Amino acid sequence: MGTGKSTVGKLLAQNLSWDFLDLDDVLVEKCQMPIADFFATQGEEAFRTLERMALLEVLQSKRNLVLALGGGTPCYLDNMDYILKHTQSIWITSTALDMVERLKKQPQKRPLLHNIPSEQWLDFIEKKMLDRQKHYQKADFCVQNNASKQDLVTEILQKLKI
């Protein structure tokens, strides 16, 4: 949530001459409404089920693809184990403060933040990061988003040995 996965993912795909796909875009297409609306009308459990189906579909059908996942995707069902078995994963981490600054730009795209006053976002994100860390730590590689986007992509390429 707000670590720069989509931004960095697009640049990484460009550098590799691969396709880029954001799982959130796949989900919007599948549910025919913004994720926040689906979340509000169908609930998180229905969203996570749809998210799981979309993840499996994409990973089973695509090659030479950089796929950006929602921050919660690795944390539900056995998604992270499936990801690790079928592809390489990169955890892009950032400070909670930097994440809040990024999220302020498009809060309507963040259903988990809809009912939380913006002055409480930092605490919420810090707690969410702690909750999710055990899943994220399973990633093949971890990079800190504290450099230029191209430097971050270069670091990822070196770790992937592509």
C-alpha positions in Angstrom: 0.0 0.0 0.0 1.8 3.1 -1.3 5.3 1.7 -1.6 5.6 2.5 -5.3 4.9 -1.1 -6.6 3.0 0.1 -9.7 5.4 3.0 -10.5 8.5 0.9 -10.1 6.9 -2.2 -11.8 6.1 -0.2 -15.0 9.7 1.0 -15.2 11.1 -2.5 -14.5 8.9 -3.9 -17.2 10.1 -1.2 -19.6 13.7 -2.0 -18.8 13.1 -5.8 -19.4 10.9 -5.2 -22.5 8.2 -7.2 -20.7 4.6 -6.6 -20.2 3.4 -4.8 -17.0 0.1 -5.6 -15.3 -1.3 -4.3 -12.1 -3.6 -6.9 -10.4 -5.9 -4.1 -9.3 -6.6 -3.3 -12.9 -7.5 -6.9 -13.6 -9.8 -6.9 -10.6 -11.5 -3.7 -11.7 -12.2 -5.3 -15.1 -13.5 -8.5 -13.5 -15.9 -6.8 -11.1 -16.9 -4.0 -13.4 -16.5 -1.3 -10.7 -13.8 0.4 -8.8 -12.2 -1.8 -6.1 -13.4 0.6 -3.4 -17.0 0.2 -4.5 -16.7 -3.6 -4.7 -15.1 -3.6 -1.2 -18.0 -1.5 0.1 -20.8 -3.5 -1.5 -19.4 -7.1 -1.4 -17.0 -7.0 1.5 -13.4 -7.8 2.0 -13.9 -11.6 1.9 -15.5 -11.5 -1.5 -12.8 -9.2 -2.7 -10.0 -11.5 -1.5 -11.7 -14.5 -3.2 -11.9 -12.6 -6.5 -8.3 -11.4 -6.0 -7.1 -15.0 -5.5 -8.8 -16.2 -8.7 -7.3 -13.3 -10.7 -3.8 -13.9 -9.3 -3.9 -17.6 -10.2 -5.3 -16.8 -13.7 -2.6 -14.2 -14.4 0.3 -16.3 -13.1 -0.9 -19.4 -15.0 -1.3 -17.6 -18.3 1.4 -15.0 -18.5 5.2 -15.1 -19.0 7.7 -12.3 -19.3 5.4 -10.2 -17.1 6.0 -7.8 -14.2 2.9 -8.0 -12.0 2.2 -5.4 -9.3 0.0 -6.8 -6.5 -2.1 -5.0 -4.0 -0.5 -4.8 -0.5 -2.8 -7.3 1.0 -2.6 -9.9 -1.8 0.4 -11.9 -0.3 -1.3 -12.0 3.1 -4.5 -14.0 2.2 -5.1 -17.7 1.7 -1.8 -19.2 0.5 -1.2 -16.5 -2.1 2.4 -15.9 -1.0 3.3 -19.6 -1.1 1.7 -19.8 -4.6 3.7 -16.8 -5.8 6.9 -18.2 -4.5 6.3 -21.5 -6.2 5.5 -20.0 -9.6 7.6 -16.9 -10.0 10.1 -14.5 -8.3 8.8 -11.9 -5.9 10.2 -8.6 -4.8 9.2 -6.8 -1.6 9.4 -3.1 -2.1 9.5 -1.5 1.3 9.2 2.1 2.3 8.8 4.1 5.5 5.3 4.5 6.8 5.7 8.3 6.5 6.6 8.1 2.8 3.7 5.8 2.3 1.3 8.2 3.8 2.6 11.0 1.6 2.1 8.8 -1.5 -1.4 7.7 -0.4 -2.6 11.3 0.1 -2.4 11.7 -3.7 -5.1 9.1 -4.4 -6.9 8.2 -1.2 -10.1 7.2 -3.2 -8.2 4.2 -4.5 -7.5 2.8 -1.0 -10.6 1.1 0.4 -8.8 0.3 3.7 -8.4 4.0 4.4 -11.9 5.1 3.5 -13.2 5.1 7.1 -10.0 6.3 8.8 -9.4 10.0 9.3 -6.2 11.0 7.5 -4.5 12.1 10.7 -4.7 8.4 11.8 -3.2 7.0 8.6 0.3 6.8 9.9 -0.7 4.7 12.9 -2.9 2.5 10.7 -0.1 2.0 8.1 2.5 1.2 10.8 0.2 -1.5 12.3 -0.7 -2.8 8.8 3.0 -3.1 7.9 3.6 -5.1 11.1 0.7 -7.4 10.4 1.8 -8.0 6.8 5.6 -8.2 7.4 5.6 -12.0 8.1 4.2 -12.6 4.6 6.3 -10.0 2.9 9.5 -11.4 4.4 9.0 -14.5 2.4 9.7 -12.6 -0.8 12.7 -13.7 -2.8 14.2 -10.2 -2.6 13.6 -7.0 -0.6 14.5 -3.5 -1.8 14.0 -0.2 0.0 12.3 2.5 -2.0 14.5 5.4 -0.9 16.4 6.1 -4.2 15.5 7.3 -7.6 13.1 5.0 -9.5 15.8 4.0 -12.0 18.3 3.2 -9.3 15.7 1.0 -7.6 15.0 -0.8 -10.9 18.8 -1.3 -11.4 19.0 -2.8 -7.9 16.1 -5.1 -8.7 17.6 -6.2 -12.0 20.9 -7.0 -10.2 19.1 -9.1 -7.6 17.1 -10.9 -10.3 20.2 -11.5 -12.3 18.3 -10.8 -15.5 
